[in-house]
Amino acid sequence: MNNSLTEPPFIPAWARNYKETIFFIYNGPSMMPLFKPGDLLCARKSVSGNIRLGDIVIIDWGSDKNHIGYVVHRVISVKRECLITQGDNNLKPDPQVVKIDNLVGLVTSFGRQNHVYSVKGGTIGLFYARLIYARNYIWLLIKCMGWRIYRLLRQSGWVARVWQPVISQICVMTDNGPLIKYRYGNRTVARWWPQQNCFDVLKPFDLVILHPEESN
């Protein structure tokens, strides 16, 4: 997630009254829902010794192969010579540690549509981040379980016995040979190239339309 350094002429009037000396335009999904693309982040210069667990920091990883430019992430571990960071909306910590040379500043507030909001760091910030982590992991598990249930439904053939949509087949000639189109109303929901043995079908019609070789 890259961010842009904002120069003084482009800083809104409300932000010029703040003591913070660093302003960034946020862009990317890694700190959502706390920050949204376009938010103006207000930060102050800081050294690693003043950073607490749970604070949000601005990092400059330069031209590192994994990150380019400025990144805004939360501190999840404080070590003697470096920091470990992670985006609130990311499932894994950043692969590269943050050294003092990479640390640009500490985010203290952000502006959105001429409204200013304070940024909670420390214990409160870390608690908030862990809630987001938990939400993302739960959603990932739900999606994984959902796909497993979906595959079991398809393999069982139960849906095909209950839902029997009227599917018509149309054969057309193409440069790659004959193409069989499966039509549901005016919509093509599956296609089969017999010569290439290539078959694709839209969901949820794959619950009722099997590969032609499977149905024989």
C-alpha positions in Angstrom: 0.0 0.0 0.0 1.7 3.2 -1.2 1.1 6.7 0.1 2.1 10.1 -1.2 3.9 12.8 0.6 1.9 16.0 0.5 3.7 19.3 -0.1 2.7 22.4 1.9 0.8 24.2 -1.0 -1.6 21.2 -1.2 -2.3 20.9 2.5 -5.8 21.9 3.4 -6.3 25.0 5.5 -7.6 23.0 8.5 -4.4 20.9 8.6 -2.0 23.9 8.5 -3.0 24.7 12.1 -1.7 21.3 13.3 1.7 21.0 14.9 2.4 17.8 12.8 5.0 18.4 10.2 4.3 15.4 7.9 1.2 14.9 5.8 0.4 11.9 3.6 -2.4 11.0 1.2 -3.5 7.5 2.1 -4.0 4.9 -0.7 -4.7 1.2 -0.6 -6.7 -1.4 1.4 -4.2 -2.6 4.0 -5.4 -0.2 6.8 -9.1 -0.3 6.0 -11.6 0.2 7.5 -9.7 2.7 9.7 -8.3 4.6 6.8 -9.8 5.0 3.3 -8.2 6.0 0.1 -7.9 9.8 -0.1 -7.6 10.3 3.7 -5.0 12.9 4.7 -2.8 11.4 7.4 -1.2 13.8 9.9 2.0 12.6 11.5 4.9 13.9 13.6 8.5 12.9 13.3 9.5 10.3 15.7 12.3 7.9 16.6 11.9 4.2 17.3 12.4 4.7 21.0 9.2 6.7 21.2 7.1 4.1 19.4 4.7 2.0 21.4 3.2 -1.4 20.5 0.0 -0.6 18.6 1.1 2.7 17.2 0.6 3.4 13.5 3.8 4.5 11.7 4.9 5.8 8.3 7.6 3.7 6.8 9.9 4.5 3.9 11.1 1.2 2.3 12.4 3.0 -0.8 12.8 0.6 -3.7 12.6 -2.6 -1.7 11.4 -5.4 -4.0 8.4 -6.1 -1.7 7.4 -2.5 -1.0 7.8 0.7 -3.0 7.7 4.2 -1.5 5.9 5.1 1.7 3.8 2.6 3.7 1.5 3.1 6.7 1.1 0.1 9.0 0.7 -0.7 12.7 3.4 -1.8 15.0 2.7 -5.3 16.3 6.1 -6.0 17.9 8.8 -3.7 19.3 12.4 -5.1 19.4 15.6 -3.5 20.5 16.8 -2.4 17.0 13.7 -2.8 14.8 9.9 -2.8 14.7 7.6 -5.5 13.2 4.6 -4.0 11.4 1.4 -5.2 9.8 -1.6 -3.7 8.1 -4.8 -3.9 10.0 -6.5 -5.5 7.0 -3.6 -7.9 6.3 -3.5 -11.5 7.5 0.3 -11.6 7.8 3.0 -9.3 9.2 5.3 -7.4 6.8 8.2 -9.5 5.6 10.7 -6.8 6.2 11.5 -5.3 9.7 11.4 -1.6 10.2 14.8 -0.1 11.2 15.3 3.4 12.4 16.4 4.6 9.0 13.0 3.4 7.6 10.9 5.2 10.1 9.4 8.5 8.9 6.9 9.4 11.5 4.0 8.5 13.9 0.5 9.0 12.6 -1.6 10.9 15.2 -4.7 11.9 13.3 -6.3 11.9 9.8 -8.7 14.1 7.9 -11.6 13.1 5.8 -14.0 15.5 4.1 -12.8 18.4 6.3 -13.3 16.4 9.5 -10.4 15.5 11.7 -10.2 12.2 13.6 -7.6 11.1 16.2 -5.7 7.9 15.7 -5.6 5.6 18.7 -2.3 3.8 19.3 -0.8 1.8 22.1 -3.0 -0.8 23.8 -6.3 0.6 22.4 -4.9 0.6 18.9 -3.6 -2.9 19.2 -6.9 -4.2 20.5 -8.7 -2.6 17.6 -6.2 -4.2 15.1 -6.7 -7.6 16.7 -10.5 -7.3 16.2 -9.9 -6.7 12.5 -7.4 -9.6 12.4 -10.0 -11.9 14.0 -12.8 -10.7 11.6 -10.6 -11.4 8.6 -9.6 -14.9 9.8 -13.2 -15.8 10.6 -14.3 -14.5 7.1 -11.5 -16.6 5.5 -12.6 -19.7 7.4 -16.2 -19.1 6.3 -15.1 -18.8 2.7 -13.0 -22.0 2.9 -15.9 -23.9 4.6 -18.3 -22.5 2.1 -16.3 -23.8 -0.8 -16.0 -27.2 0.8 -19.8 -27.4 1.3 -20.2 -26.2 -2.3 -18.0 -29.0 -3.6 -19.8 -31.6 -1.4 -23.1 -30.4 -2.8 -21.8 -30.8 -6.4 -20.4 -34.2 -5.8 -23.6 -35.5 -4.1 -25.8 -34.5 -7.0 -28.5 -33.5 -4.5 -29.1 -30.0 -6.0 -29.6 -31.5 -9.5 -32.4 -33.7 -8.2 -34.1 -30.6 -6.6 -33.3 -27.9 -9.1 -33.9 -28.9 -12.8 -33.6 -25.7 -14.9 -34.5 -26.0 -18.6 -31.1 -26.1 -20.4 -30.9 -26.1 -24.2 -27.8 -26.9 -26.3 -26.7 -25.1 -29.4 -23.9 -26.3 -31.7 -21.9 -23.7 -33.6 -18.8 -24.0 -35.7 -15.7 -22.0 -34.8 -12.1 -21.8 -35.9 -11.3 -24.2 -33.1 -13.9 -26.7 -34.2 -17.4 -27.3 -32.9 -18.6 -25.5 -29.8 -21.5 -26.6 -27.7 -23.3 -23.8 -25.9 -25.6 -24.6 -23.0 -28.3 -21.9 -22.8 -30.6 -21.0 -19.9 -33.1 -18.7 -21.4 -31.1 -16.1 -23.3 -28.0 -16.7 -21.3 -25.1 -18.9 -22.1 -24.2 -20.7 -18.9 -21.7 -23.3 -20.1 -19.5 -24.0 -23.1 -17.8 -27.2 -24.4 -15.2 -27.6 -27.1 -15.3 -31.4 -27.8 -12.1 -31.5 -29.9 -10.1 -29.7 -27.1 -12.0 -31.4 -24.4 -12.4 -27.9 -22.8 -15.5 -27.3 -20.7 -16.4 -24.3 -18.6 -19.6 -23.6 -16.7 -20.8 -20.7 -14.6 -21.8 -21.0 -11.0 -24.2 -22.2 -9.7 -25.0 -24.1 -12.9 -22.1 -26.4 -12.3 -24.3 -27.9 -9.6 -26.7 -29.2 -12.3 -24.5 -29.3 -15.6 -21.8 -31.9 -15.5 -18.9 -32.3 -17.9 -20.3 -34.3 -20.9 -17.8 -37.1 -20.2 -19.0 -37.3 -16.6 -22.6 -37.5 -17.6 -22.1 -40.4 -20.0 
